[in-house]
Amino acid sequence: MNSSNKSKSFEKSGFLVLFLSIFGSGLNYLFQILSGRILDTASYGELNSLFSIVNIVTVLGTALSLGIVKYVAEKDNNFGGSIIKIFKQSSVVGLVVFALLTGILTYIFKFNLLSSLLSSFSIALFSLSYVFYGVLQGKKDFMGVSIFNLIQPVFKITLGILGILLMVKLNVAIPYNIVFVIMSVASVVACLFAYLKSKKIGINYTSEYDNVLVKNIYKFFLFSLMSSVCLVIFNNIDILVIRQFFDETTVGYYSSAALFGKIILYIPTAFTIMMVPLVAENPHNSGKVLKKTLIYAGGLSSFSAVILYLLRNFIIKILMGEKYLASADYILPVCVMILPLVFVTVLVNYLLAAGYEKFATATSAFAVIMMLVSAYFVHQYVETVLYIFTAIYICLLIVLSVKCVLCQTDKTKTNSKKLNKVGVKK
């Protein structure tokens, strides 16, 4: 395939994934909007805080899928037995780990026991489905990846809202627990879909497995886990910090603003879904892929942020209702904070796929520590917290950008040396 066809393929695949991701995120946010209208402000803030914990713990599954993507992209189809081996091992260990992590986090942030148990169970099931999701992404079946990502939102919007309405009418104190039961069912459906779809594209799930491959995936998982945890913390730390230091009404208003601001983060996610297997497959010639991903993700995100800020009052009033209009005051600092995070998300995923997972992990972890420390000492105003986080994201972005430039320089030198050696031999 020549460079022109590859370029067209990149755009075609990228915007296909982007369109379906936006549709899926639209369903997710429609669920958030409708639940915000049904619940009071305090309950809505608690629901979003609980989802933030769900997103943090689910990173175990996404990190494992990254390892699978990296090694599947480099191999032929003779790895099915290794995937089954990983799935079986994860099924045993994962349930225990998820239960403990979710229990600890929900205890720290003072959620009730029932919410902890239900969210833990749904998180475990959904994360296990990412084993087969990684196969689809590694084989660049972007349509299958997109359909997988639509399953949870479709279940939430069709059954989750009905469950909340029913439990509110029955005067149940915590109506959103039903959502986690529905998410558990959706997780099983997603896992089954990914498994059958991967078989359809030619993956042979035999009983034989490559022990070296399994070990390599787990080894990569440890670093990708730490980097992915940092990214998920970046995406959710604001709502958790604000919940910890501010009253419930403020949390509810901020949740509404963050809801719209973080729609923007689905844009880089859509492009990194496609970027990761392409970089993993050929890391020595991945500079153009990175540049295109940054241009498309950054450009569309910036445009979306400007539109959101200009129409903030109208959007909030129409979608959330007048009771959330006060949240418009938080839109500007949220958008300012999100934009550098867009580029950070792309660069961290690039470094993971290109084999620089240690650097991505170390720098991201340091940024998280700085955010936690700064939030502990400076949290008088919501805006102050957000602008401090923004400054940390910008510093991290600069460091990651320099590393990516150096990576490309090193690869160019390495390829040049190889060509020179070939010339000398001839």
DAPEPE-V227689 format. One line per field, one symbol per residue. phi: phi as a letter, one per 40 degrees, with the letter a starting at -180 (. if undefined). psi: psi as a letter, one per 30 degrees, with the letter a starting at -180 (. if undefined). burial: # if it has 9 or more other ideal C-beta (glycine too) atoms within 8 Angstrom, else .. A space follows every 10 residues. Layout:
phi=???
psi=???
burial=???
This chain:
phi=.ccccccccc cccccccccc cccccccdcc cccccccccc dccccccccc cccdcccccd ccccccccdd ccccbcccbd cccccccccc ccccdccccc cccccccccg cccccccccc cccccccccc cccccccccf ccccdccdcc ccdcccccbc ccccdccccc gccbcccccc cccccccccc cccccccccc chccccccac cccdcccccc dcccccccdc cccdcbcccc ccccbbcccc ccccdcccdc ccddcccccc ccdccdcccc caccbbcccc cccccccccc cccccccccc bdcccccccb hccbdccccc cccccccccc cdccdccccc ccccgbcccd ccccccccdc cccccccbac bcccdcccdd cccccccccc ccccccdccc cccccccccc cccccc
psi=kleeeeeeee eeeefeeeee eeeeeeeefe eeeeeeeell eeeeeeeeee eeeeeeeffe eeeeeeeeee fefflaghge eeeeeeeeee eeeeeeeeee eeeeefeegh lleeeeeeee eeeeeeeeff efeeeeeegh ifeeeeeeff eeeeeeeeee eeeeeeeefg hkeiffefef eeeeeeeeee eeeeeeeeee ggkjilfklj eeeeeeeeee eeeeeeeeee eeeeffeeee eeeeflleee eeeeeeeeee efeeffeeee efeeeeeeee eiffhgeeee eeeeeeeeee eeeeeeeeee geeeeeeeef lffgefffff eeeeeeeeef eeeeeeeeee eeefgheeee eeeeeeeeee eeeeeefjhe keeeeeeeee eeeeeeeeee eeeeeeeeee eeeeeeeeee eeeee.
burial=.....#..## ..##.###.# #####.#### ######.##. ########## .######### ########## ###.#...## #######..# #..##.###. ###.###.#. #...##.### ########## ########## ##.####### #######..# #.######.. ....###### ########## #.###.###. #.#.....#. ..##.###.# #.######## ########## ###..#.### ########## ########## ########## ..#..#..## .###.###.# ##.##..##. .#..###..# ...##.##.# #.######## ########## ####.##.## #.###.##.# ##.##...#. .#.####### .######.## #.##..##.. #..##..... ......
